[in-house]
Amino acid sequence: MNDSLSNLKAPRIEVVDALRGFAIMSIMLLHNIEHFDYYFFPESFPDWLKEIDKVIWDTLFFLFGGKSYAIFALLFGFSFYIQNNNQEKRGNDFRGRFFWRLILLFGFGFINTIFYEGDILMFYAVLGLVLIPVCRWSNKAVFITAVFLMLQPLEWTKYIYTLFNPEYIPKPNMSDFYFGKMGEYLNSTSFIDYAIGNLRIGKMAAMFWSWENGRFFQAPALFMFGMLLGRKQLFVTTTATVNFWTKALWYAILLFIPLFALKTYLPDIVSRKAELDRLSVIVTSWSNVSFMLILVASFIKLYQNGTINKALSKLIPFGKMSLTNYIMQSVVGAFIYYKYGLGLYEHTGATYSLLIGISLFLLQLAFCTWWLKTNKQGPLESIWHKATWVSFNK
């Protein structure tokens, strides 16, 4: 690559890497206290430890449940913007390569699902297709589309239908059916049983859960918002962006408080289950996104503080190797908790699992820091990059 083309590449924005590292770290902590979806709460623990477990569980889910995933989705859209913008500067159309890149991501997700059925890579690979057409739209068109999707139009349609049909009783959630069937292989000690079960049953459970909880609309909306953040250069530190994130923080706080209150007391307000279920999905989705904005805006503002920056910047290597870390945590975490491995799900509540999660994070962080001293990308990031740009010419 000649110097003139090299200079066209946008410089890496470190706060985004640090923020992505924060998201992956918090996802890891949640996955650990969930035993990677092998839910089990030891009854033999003393009452004081059960109380601590409950506090840790509630706190982590309040802070990160549905929010870490949203940060990751937002940055997925931003990363697409960076790649697409870099190629546009060279006069290249990135859309075909991005389509191929998503196919590769689907493959990574398939491998990850063998170990952990709750994988989001396959989910992102499919829904990420929406970025291919919208990347040529105006900011206004992208924003309106993203807002429309964020409003959860399908859930509102279902809610209105239930209002005009009082006799309507919705069918049980398909995700509950498949999550129930996961017991068929979770009690096995064979890795092969887990692998086949995750691909045949667990993946269906995760897919239906995402559909039933509005993720099929929320994720594309966040992809688009992330792309818009890139277009507006809002991760680049300037006076204007500092003001933007300050306003975003306060607006998000003002939005989150009533939404969280409504989410909490909604069961007391709406008695009919068919209506409550639809409204719960809508309000929970909005509440999670508003709190996600609080986390993002707070992180960015703290990152701009010289003293705190030194601590948060240590997450940069972790964020740069997000794909490697995400899959690695599934492989190691599944072995730690599932029966084909150490089977620690029976012996760890939220407290012990959190300590395990923190230990795994610190080990991965040390590995990432060491690896990037001599490599530009993580192992899987390098494979993904090289495969993205493989030549199809004979």
Summary of the structure (lengths in Angstrom):
residues: 394
radius of gyration: 21.6
end to end distance: 21.4
largest distance: 69.2
contacts: 1251
relative contact order: 0.15
helix: 77%
strand: 0%
